[in-house]
């Protein structure tokens, strides 16, 4: 089983997660000691206050100890194992949050980009105090604390940038450089669970209006038209290259029923899935 974050916490209405804005969440982790496969659909920044975290990401094993931070970009699969005494706070944010932050503080991103970065902040008393303060405010669980939390997070990012400009700018630059490409990657990799445009912007954790604007700018067509085409193209590939049943292909391509898949396939391809398979089997 793959745990998708922060989607899992959002769907479960987990008390450890607090939404501060449409593009910003904060979560306090005291997870049990169990190795899990994780996929993140938002960027993350974790501050480890106690214990340690073991992560295997793209074949590289990392042990992240106490008073270290890890910045990880959206769209990764990784294994995660926390120590029994693990205690951390994680920020989840989307591209827009970082784009606005970079613009607000006129940051010049001149270093090479990096998708994952670890930082030791054990000697930085300002950061230690801000992390502790952020944790305390988060644990108060008061709605009125939302603006305080947002300000504390902004201050924390500014302090990280002050002490570790190369590392933070490398991470920010990666986000800015890969923003549009990441949208396509995430959508294409999850085509089997996308049944509607609503599923698309929910998966990306974007508001409907922001998603539609970004999508049309990048793809040059409506999300609905793109989704229909992607599902049909995947179905055509599976029909010509596999022995899966029509029902199995319908499910994998995001169609609720085989009959609905057949109707949509005929609409776009002017033939049935079975006929397409017979006529294109030699291309496999």
BAFIPA-31667 format. One record per residue (C-alpha): residue number from 1; x, y, z. Coordinates in Angstrom, 3 decimals. Layout:
seq=NUM X=X Y=Y Z=Z
...
//
This chain:
seq=1 X=0.000 Y=0.000 Z=0.000
seq=2 X=1.203 Y=3.496 Z=-0.878
seq=3 X=0.336 Y=6.343 Z=1.493
seq=4 X=-0.225 Y=9.565 Z=-0.422
seq=5 X=0.549 Y=12.715 Z=1.556
seq=6 X=-0.899 Y=15.091 Z=2.443
seq=7 X=-3.969 Y=13.574 Z=0.724
seq=8 X=-4.215 Y=10.767 Z=3.282
seq=9 X=-4.288 Y=13.222 Z=6.201
seq=10 X=-6.786 Y=15.462 Z=4.391
seq=11 X=-9.140 Y=12.619 Z=3.462
seq=12 X=-8.977 Y=11.149 Z=6.966
seq=13 X=-9.504 Y=14.598 Z=8.534
seq=14 X=-6.481 Y=13.756 Z=10.653
seq=15 X=-6.222 Y=16.043 Z=13.706
seq=16 X=-2.466 Y=16.418 Z=13.232
seq=17 X=-2.996 Y=18.293 Z=9.938
seq=18 X=-4.093 Y=21.931 Z=9.793
seq=19 X=-4.917 Y=23.730 Z=6.561
seq=20 X=-3.741 Y=27.327 Z=6.628
seq=21 X=-4.501 Y=28.270 Z=3.044
seq=22 X=-5.482 Y=26.532 Z=-0.171
seq=23 X=-1.786 Y=25.980 Z=-0.855
seq=24 X=-0.329 Y=25.547 Z=2.653
seq=25 X=-0.706 Y=22.839 Z=5.330
seq=26 X=1.104 Y=22.048 Z=8.575
seq=27 X=1.293 Y=18.599 Z=10.166
seq=28 X=2.751 Y=17.325 Z=13.434
seq=29 X=4.122 Y=13.777 Z=13.049
seq=30 X=4.552 Y=11.333 Z=15.876
seq=31 X=4.080 Y=8.286 Z=13.706
seq=32 X=4.437 Y=4.676 Z=14.754
seq=33 X=7.577 Y=2.754 Z=13.841
seq=34 X=6.598 Y=1.103 Z=10.586
seq=35 X=8.180 Y=1.281 Z=7.135
seq=36 X=5.739 Y=2.639 Z=4.552
seq=37 X=5.855 Y=3.510 Z=0.868
seq=38 X=4.966 Y=7.176 Z=0.498
seq=39 X=4.071 Y=9.420 Z=-2.421
seq=40 X=3.861 Y=13.172 Z=-1.899
seq=41 X=1.510 Y=15.310 Z=-3.982
seq=42 X=2.758 Y=18.584 Z=-2.516
seq=43 X=6.240 Y=19.865 Z=-1.734
seq=44 X=7.354 Y=19.311 Z=1.833
seq=45 X=9.674 Y=20.686 Z=4.479
seq=46 X=10.143 Y=18.559 Z=7.600
seq=47 X=11.860 Y=19.729 Z=10.788
seq=48 X=12.862 Y=16.790 Z=13.003
seq=49 X=12.774 Y=17.757 Z=16.675
seq=50 X=13.481 Y=14.312 Z=18.168
seq=51 X=14.478 Y=10.878 Z=16.914
seq=52 X=15.349 Y=10.287 Z=13.279
seq=53 X=13.837 Y=9.453 Z=9.892
seq=54 X=15.140 Y=6.904 Z=7.380
seq=55 X=14.260 Y=7.585 Z=3.765
seq=56 X=15.083 Y=5.733 Z=0.552
seq=57 X=14.520 Y=8.030 Z=-2.403
seq=58 X=15.495 Y=7.188 Z=-5.993
seq=59 X=17.833 Y=4.453 Z=-4.782
seq=60 X=19.588 Y=6.671 Z=-2.253
seq=61 X=19.275 Y=5.941 Z=1.470
seq=62 X=19.209 Y=8.881 Z=3.868
seq=63 X=19.181 Y=8.946 Z=7.647
seq=64 X=17.958 Y=12.330 Z=8.844
seq=65 X=18.690 Y=12.916 Z=12.543
seq=66 X=17.394 Y=15.258 Z=15.205
seq=67 X=17.519 Y=18.997 Z=14.462
seq=68 X=17.810 Y=18.453 Z=10.740
seq=69 X=15.417 Y=19.560 Z=8.042
seq=70 X=14.628 Y=17.878 Z=4.732
seq=71 X=13.111 Y=19.690 Z=1.769
seq=72 X=11.502 Y=17.345 Z=-0.759
seq=73 X=9.779 Y=18.223 Z=-4.015
seq=74 X=6.342 Y=17.128 Z=-5.126
seq=75 X=5.735 Y=13.884 Z=-6.987
seq=76 X=8.245 Y=11.509 Z=-5.362
seq=77 X=7.846 Y=7.895 Z=-4.291
seq=78 X=9.989 Y=6.945 Z=-1.288
seq=79 X=10.124 Y=4.532 Z=1.628
seq=80 X=9.881 Y=6.090 Z=5.061
seq=81 X=10.716 Y=4.701 Z=8.498
seq=82 X=10.658 Y=6.778 Z=11.695
seq=83 X=12.357 Y=5.946 Z=14.993
seq=84 X=10.169 Y=5.198 Z=18.067
seq=85 X=10.942 Y=8.613 Z=19.572
seq=86 X=10.334 Y=10.478 Z=16.300
seq=87 X=8.746 Y=13.929 Z=16.630
seq=88 X=8.626 Y=16.362 Z=13.740
seq=89 X=6.640 Y=19.085 Z=12.082
seq=90 X=6.086 Y=19.157 Z=8.330
seq=91 X=4.964 Y=21.945 Z=6.033
seq=92 X=3.193 Y=21.045 Z=2.787
seq=93 X=2.916 Y=23.670 Z=0.041
seq=94 X=2.388 Y=23.946 Z=-3.691
seq=95 X=4.235 Y=25.766 Z=-6.468
seq=96 X=2.194 Y=28.932 Z=-6.013
seq=97 X=3.234 Y=29.340 Z=-2.395
seq=98 X=6.946 Y=29.293 Z=-3.284
seq=99 X=6.473 Y=31.424 Z=-6.411
seq=100 X=4.741 Y=34.083 Z=-4.296
seq=101 X=7.404 Y=33.814 Z=-1.572
seq=102 X=10.246 Y=34.273 Z=-4.065
seq=103 X=8.525 Y=37.275 Z=-5.637
seq=104 X=7.630 Y=38.868 Z=-2.304
seq=105 X=11.225 Y=38.848 Z=-1.066
seq=106 X=12.861 Y=39.431 Z=-4.471
seq=107 X=15.040 Y=36.346 Z=-4.217
seq=108 X=17.586 Y=35.822 Z=-6.988
seq=109 X=17.814 Y=32.116 Z=-7.749
seq=110 X=21.221 Y=31.765 Z=-9.391
seq=111 X=22.413 Y=28.398 Z=-8.025
seq=112 X=21.866 Y=24.978 Z=-9.604
seq=113 X=18.496 Y=23.445 Z=-8.746
seq=114 X=18.010 Y=20.467 Z=-6.434
seq=115 X=14.879 Y=18.414 Z=-5.734
seq=116 X=15.828 Y=17.121 Z=-2.278
seq=117 X=17.998 Y=18.865 Z=0.322
seq=118 X=18.887 Y=18.194 Z=3.958
seq=119 X=20.028 Y=20.895 Z=6.355
seq=120 X=21.425 Y=20.717 Z=9.893
seq=121 X=20.084 Y=23.592 Z=11.977
seq=122 X=21.219 Y=22.360 Z=15.413
seq=123 X=23.572 Y=25.342 Z=15.855
seq=124 X=21.059 Y=27.982 Z=14.756
seq=125 X=19.230 Y=29.152 Z=17.872
seq=126 X=16.838 Y=31.368 Z=15.923
seq=127 X=15.622 Y=28.432 Z=13.848
seq=128 X=15.387 Y=26.175 Z=16.906
seq=129 X=13.210 Y=28.753 Z=18.677
seq=130 X=11.008 Y=29.294 Z=15.618
seq=131 X=10.456 Y=25.542 Z=15.175
seq=132 X=9.519 Y=25.208 Z=18.869
seq=133 X=7.197 Y=28.218 Z=18.655
seq=134 X=5.569 Y=26.868 Z=15.499
seq=135 X=4.970 Y=23.532 Z=17.201
seq=136 X=3.406 Y=25.194 Z=20.259
seq=137 X=1.080 Y=27.348 Z=18.169
seq=138 X=0.070 Y=24.342 Z=16.053
seq=139 X=-0.722 Y=22.239 Z=19.123
seq=140 X=-3.061 Y=24.895 Z=20.507
seq=141 X=-5.504 Y=23.876 Z=17.747
seq=142 X=-7.211 Y=27.279 Z=17.661
seq=143 X=-8.769 Y=28.623 Z=14.472
seq=144 X=-7.631 Y=32.114 Z=15.414
seq=145 X=-4.019 Y=30.938 Z=15.180
seq=146 X=-4.085 Y=30.562 Z=11.392
seq=147 X=-2.529 Y=33.938 Z=10.637
seq=148 X=0.059 Y=33.476 Z=13.390
seq=149 X=1.069 Y=30.127 Z=11.941
seq=150 X=1.382 Y=31.577 Z=8.441
seq=151 X=3.606 Y=34.375 Z=9.735
seq=152 X=5.728 Y=31.969 Z=11.763
seq=153 X=6.212 Y=29.757 Z=8.701
seq=154 X=7.248 Y=32.735 Z=6.611
seq=155 X=9.733 Y=33.804 Z=9.284
seq=156 X=11.109 Y=30.268 Z=9.428
seq=157 X=11.642 Y=30.167 Z=5.666
seq=158 X=13.357 Y=33.548 Z=5.801
seq=159 X=15.703 Y=32.323 Z=8.526
seq=160 X=16.495 Y=29.180 Z=6.553
seq=161 X=17.271 Y=31.332 Z=3.541
seq=162 X=19.398 Y=33.684 Z=5.661
seq=163 X=21.610 Y=30.896 Z=7.037
seq=164 X=21.438 Y=28.488 Z=4.090
seq=165 X=20.873 Y=30.595 Z=0.956
seq=166 X=22.409 Y=28.153 Z=-1.532
seq=167 X=20.393 Y=25.172 Z=-0.313
seq=168 X=17.039 Y=26.954 Z=-0.096
seq=169 X=17.493 Y=28.748 Z=-3.408
seq=170 X=18.433 Y=25.467 Z=-5.102
seq=171 X=15.173 Y=23.962 Z=-3.851
seq=172 X=13.099 Y=27.018 Z=-4.816
seq=173 X=14.663 Y=27.069 Z=-8.258
seq=174 X=13.833 Y=23.411 Z=-8.810
seq=175 X=10.194 Y=24.159 Z=-8.025
seq=176 X=10.055 Y=27.103 Z=-10.421
seq=177 X=11.839 Y=25.236 Z=-13.213
seq=178 X=9.708 Y=22.096 Z=-13.055
seq=179 X=6.316 Y=23.534 Z=-12.182
seq=180 X=4.496 Y=22.923 Z=-15.481
seq=181 X=6.294 Y=19.655 Z=-16.276
seq=182 X=5.345 Y=18.284 Z=-12.855
seq=183 X=1.648 Y=18.902 Z=-13.495
seq=184 X=1.814 Y=16.746 Z=-16.608
seq=185 X=3.849 Y=14.023 Z=-14.874
seq=186 X=1.507 Y=13.719 Z=-11.896
seq=187 X=-1.613 Y=13.644 Z=-14.049
seq=188 X=-0.223 Y=11.101 Z=-16.507
seq=189 X=1.040 Y=8.818 Z=-13.718
seq=190 X=-2.391 Y=8.808 Z=-12.060
seq=191 X=-4.623 Y=8.594 Z=-15.118
seq=192 X=-6.307 Y=5.456 Z=-13.723
seq=193 X=-7.804 Y=7.348 Z=-10.756
seq=194 X=-8.870 Y=10.428 Z=-12.711
seq=195 X=-12.559 Y=10.232 Z=-13.520
seq=196 X=-13.273 Y=13.952 Z=-13.807
seq=197 X=-11.693 Y=17.397 Z=-13.913
seq=198 X=-12.516 Y=17.666 Z=-10.219
seq=199 X=-10.292 Y=14.643 Z=-9.582
seq=200 X=-7.483 Y=16.408 Z=-11.446
seq=201 X=-7.378 Y=19.592 Z=-9.394
seq=202 X=-8.015 Y=17.640 Z=-6.184
seq=203 X=-5.000 Y=15.419 Z=-6.883
seq=204 X=-2.829 Y=18.486 Z=-7.527
seq=205 X=-4.271 Y=20.309 Z=-4.501
seq=206 X=-5.190 Y=23.376 Z=-6.563
seq=207 X=-8.341 Y=25.446 Z=-6.514
seq=208 X=-10.568 Y=24.847 Z=-9.587
seq=209 X=-9.957 Y=28.347 Z=-11.003
seq=210 X=-6.183 Y=28.277 Z=-10.468
seq=211 X=-5.923 Y=24.770 Z=-11.910
seq=212 X=-7.953 Y=25.632 Z=-15.014
seq=213 X=-5.870 Y=28.738 Z=-15.704
seq=214 X=-2.545 Y=26.935 Z=-15.243
seq=215 X=-3.703 Y=23.962 Z=-17.289
seq=216 X=-4.885 Y=25.953 Z=-20.306
seq=217 X=-1.699 Y=28.056 Z=-20.230
seq=218 X=0.484 Y=24.961 Z=-20.270
seq=219 X=-1.483 Y=22.490 Z=-22.396
seq=220 X=-3.368 Y=24.796 Z=-24.739
seq=221 X=-6.678 Y=22.978 Z=-24.279
seq=222 X=-9.309 Y=22.368 Z=-21.618
seq=223 X=-8.655 Y=19.836 Z=-18.835
seq=224 X=-11.706 Y=17.800 Z=-19.912
seq=225 X=-10.523 Y=17.475 Z=-23.509
seq=226 X=-7.009 Y=16.541 Z=-22.410
seq=227 X=-8.265 Y=13.937 Z=-19.929
seq=228 X=-10.491 Y=12.289 Z=-22.527
seq=229 X=-7.613 Y=12.086 Z=-25.024
seq=230 X=-5.140 Y=10.695 Z=-22.466
seq=231 X=-7.505 Y=7.967 Z=-21.356
seq=232 X=-8.223 Y=6.926 Z=-24.935
seq=233 X=-4.524 Y=6.919 Z=-25.870
seq=234 X=-3.689 Y=4.725 Z=-22.900
seq=235 X=-6.548 Y=2.396 Z=-23.799
seq=236 X=-5.299 Y=2.117 Z=-27.384
seq=237 X=-1.846 Y=1.171 Z=-26.158
seq=238 X=-3.191 Y=-1.486 Z=-23.786
seq=239 X=-5.521 Y=-2.906 Z=-26.424
seq=240 X=-2.708 Y=-3.345 Z=-28.936
seq=241 X=0.023 Y=-4.484 Z=-26.545
seq=242 X=-1.646 Y=-6.572 Z=-23.825
seq=243 X=-4.103 Y=-9.412 Z=-23.329
seq=244 X=-6.082 Y=-7.639 Z=-20.622
seq=245 X=-9.838 Y=-7.818 Z=-20.862
seq=246 X=-11.917 Y=-4.849 Z=-21.966
seq=247 X=-13.190 Y=-4.502 Z=-18.400
seq=248 X=-9.670 Y=-4.444 Z=-16.970
seq=249 X=-8.552 Y=-1.830 Z=-19.472
seq=250 X=-11.625 Y=0.257 Z=-18.777
seq=251 X=-10.799 Y=0.265 Z=-15.054
seq=252 X=-7.123 Y=1.060 Z=-15.552
seq=253 X=-7.994 Y=3.985 Z=-17.809
seq=254 X=-10.417 Y=5.475 Z=-15.327
seq=255 X=-13.793 Y=4.388 Z=-16.736
seq=256 X=-16.455 Y=3.298 Z=-14.262
seq=257 X=-17.870 Y=0.581 Z=-16.532
seq=258 X=-16.826 Y=-1.347 Z=-19.629
seq=259 X=-19.941 Y=-0.143 Z=-21.465
seq=260 X=-19.101 Y=3.523 Z=-20.803
seq=261 X=-15.540 Y=2.895 Z=-21.968
seq=262 X=-16.789 Y=1.263 Z=-25.168
seq=263 X=-19.136 Y=4.162 Z=-25.882
seq=264 X=-16.390 Y=6.745 Z=-25.373
seq=265 X=-13.893 Y=4.730 Z=-27.400
seq=266 X=-16.322 Y=4.547 Z=-30.339
seq=267 X=-16.899 Y=8.301 Z=-30.045
seq=268 X=-13.200 Y=9.129 Z=-30.431
seq=269 X=-11.931 Y=6.235 Z=-32.563
seq=270 X=-15.000 Y=5.422 Z=-34.699
seq=271 X=-14.652 Y=1.737 Z=-33.860
seq=272 X=-15.108 Y=-0.584 Z=-30.888
seq=273 X=-12.256 Y=-1.590 Z=-28.551
seq=274 X=-12.449 Y=-5.202 Z=-29.770
seq=275 X=-12.241 Y=-4.165 Z=-33.420
seq=276 X=-9.328 Y=-1.845 Z=-32.642
seq=277 X=-7.515 Y=-4.694 Z=-30.905
seq=278 X=-7.988 Y=-7.058 Z=-33.861
seq=279 X=-6.840 Y=-4.454 Z=-36.379
seq=280 X=-3.805 Y=-3.288 Z=-34.397
seq=281 X=-2.520 Y=-6.433 Z=-32.728
seq=282 X=0.365 Y=-6.605 Z=-35.217
seq=283 X=1.702 Y=-3.298 Z=-33.857
seq=284 X=2.396 Y=-4.775 Z=-30.398
//
